[in-house]
Amino acid sequence: MNLFNEFAKDLRVILDDLAANGELPAGLDLSKVTVEPPRDASHGDLSTNAALVLAKQAGRKPREIADLLVARLQGLADVTSVEIAGPGFVNLRLSDDTWRQRVGDILVAGVTYGNSSVGAGTAVNIEYVSANPTGPLHAAHARGAVVGDALASLLEKAGYTVTREYYINDAGAQVEVLGRSTYLRYREALGETVAEVPAGMYPGEYLKDVAADLVERDGSKWLDAPESEWLPAIRDFAIERILIGIKEDLAALGVRKQIFSSERALIASGAVEDAYQSLIDQDLIYQGVLEPPKGKKPDDWEPRPQTLFRATQFGDDVDRPLKKSDGSWTYFANDIAYHLDKFRRGSSVLIDVLGADHGGYVKRMQAATTAVTGGQGTLDAKICQLVHLLQNGEPVKMSKRAGTFVTLRDVIDQVGRDVVRFIMLTRRNDQTLEFDFAKVTEQSKDNPVFYVQYAHARCHSVLRHASAAAPERNLGPDVLAATAALSRLEAPEELALIKLMANWPRIIESAAQAHEAHRIAFYLYDLAAAFHGLWNKGKDDTTMRFLLEEDPELTTARLALIKAVSIVIASGLGVMGVEPVEELRG
């Protein structure tokens, strides 16, 4: 249960009653009215901005509306006090029993605690990773993979219907270079000496494996064939083999896609012409001449008529070309068709998780998505900034196998899947992230992976000790929910921990609606800190220990609390795709 939503519903009933009684105007827009925890916990348990956001509409002063609300909010069950703060915030305090009941909710729900229907089944397509199939995934791809995958799980937990998609960029110049680079290694595999890989080709040694497989399949078949014959065959073979490796790397990271879409297949289907015609039908295509790029004019720039999409009508900075000078489609035209295809497959909400070099792509693609879907589709682009790989503060050397970068598999093999997934969510996706191999594996408070996992393991350690001390004690969550005297949880630290756990359903909904999976990592760190603080309290104050032989009733209540903490941590780690551990070994 999202306690904040329940009080928001009560507040809306009160506002409707005030309108019905003529104390407030009818038809007020309540969409911006919120019920949230106050920024300062000393101000209360819940806070609403209703008086502030409705004042202008109602033609009343915020304090006047706040006075109306206070008189009615005080009559709600579980509310012990209501106060007006600042310019018109209304703060509520709830009874301690109201909070203690949330422990029972958690125990009964298990890891489904926090599940929500706020998404109402809305279809969301999340496209992430989508690396060109020209080589193995590198470490930076790990960030987009984790952000996209965790966001998909978050949205599913919030009640959305999610499709996880990978777009294979198997058309264009880059895969042609792949074909030629593979052919070079193919000739080498057949005995030809390759002293140095020419500039512009892919130098990684992974292509030696691809070439060896090609020789095993075709022998010397392509050695004397014209390029027009060997290029498409070898290009397709290389793409297929590299995609197998990409899928294996994603699986090692715990990422499994539902759909792999081919750019080449999309083009062959006529989808680009179809999307283009849709824009023509809306009078959004014209022949025009663009201004030169801002700043220094490129030497090769010349004014020329181009086929342009009226992107500025939808918030872009300039109109965008859809055809090259030779009449072929631009990459942008292909991308428009792809997003229209995703929309037509049933997803009204599209999310693209993109690399740091795609910042200039966002406005044009959002404009195009709005245009081709007639305003019925929305696009949210999540830009993942760079990942700096370090070892004790020093940059990590590139992978010999990849040729120019550290591979994703190198990172997973060194620190493990769970560490990679957790660390990639410890910063907002639009912030640069430092991944220090030494720091992400150290056992300290400064390592969020360890700190959160340690909290979960500590919970289970206490439960194991409790079972060993009293084997007859049933610590099943349903039994604890039914029998634990939760009223014995009276310490301020215990109540603060419960309030933090009660905020989990709200975190799920707000993070899902904002498309921000990193909020889960932030929340889990705060929850772990609160639990570790409670644990440490018992070192100095023996009455605060979890296991009190002289007070079995309080012990059972605290065991129920600990079990609830472990459940919420496991629920959060599940969203992140991280396995919660019950025991840590150094």
Secondary structure, DSSP 8 states (H G I E B T S, - for coil): --HHHHHHHHHHHHHHHHHHTTSS-TT---TT--EE--SSGGG-SEEE-HHHHHHHHHTS-HHHHHHHHHHHHTTSTTEEEEEEETTTEEEEEE-HHHHHHHHHHHHHHGGGTT---TTTT-EEEEE-----TTS--BHHHHHHHHHHHHHHHHHHHTT-EEEEEEEE--SSHHHHHHHHHHHHHHHHHTT----S--TTS---THHHHHHHHHHHHHTTTTTTS-HHHHHHHHHHHHHHHHHHHHHHHHHHTT---SEEEEHHHHHHTTHHHHHHHHHHHTT-EEEE-----SSS--TT-----EEEE-GGGGT-SS-EE-B-TTS-B-HHHHHHHHHHHHHHTT-SEEEEEEEGGGGGGHHHHHHHHHHHTTT--EEEEEEE--EEEEETTEE----TTTSSS-BHHHHHHHH-HHHHHHHTTSS-TTS-EEEETTGGGS-STT-HHHHHHHHHHHHHHHHHHHHHH-TT----HHHHHHH--GGG--SHHHHHHHHHHHTHHHHHHHHHHHT-THHHHHHHHHHHHHHHHHHHHHHH-GGG-S--TT-HHHHHHHHHHHHHHHHHHHHHHHHHT----S----
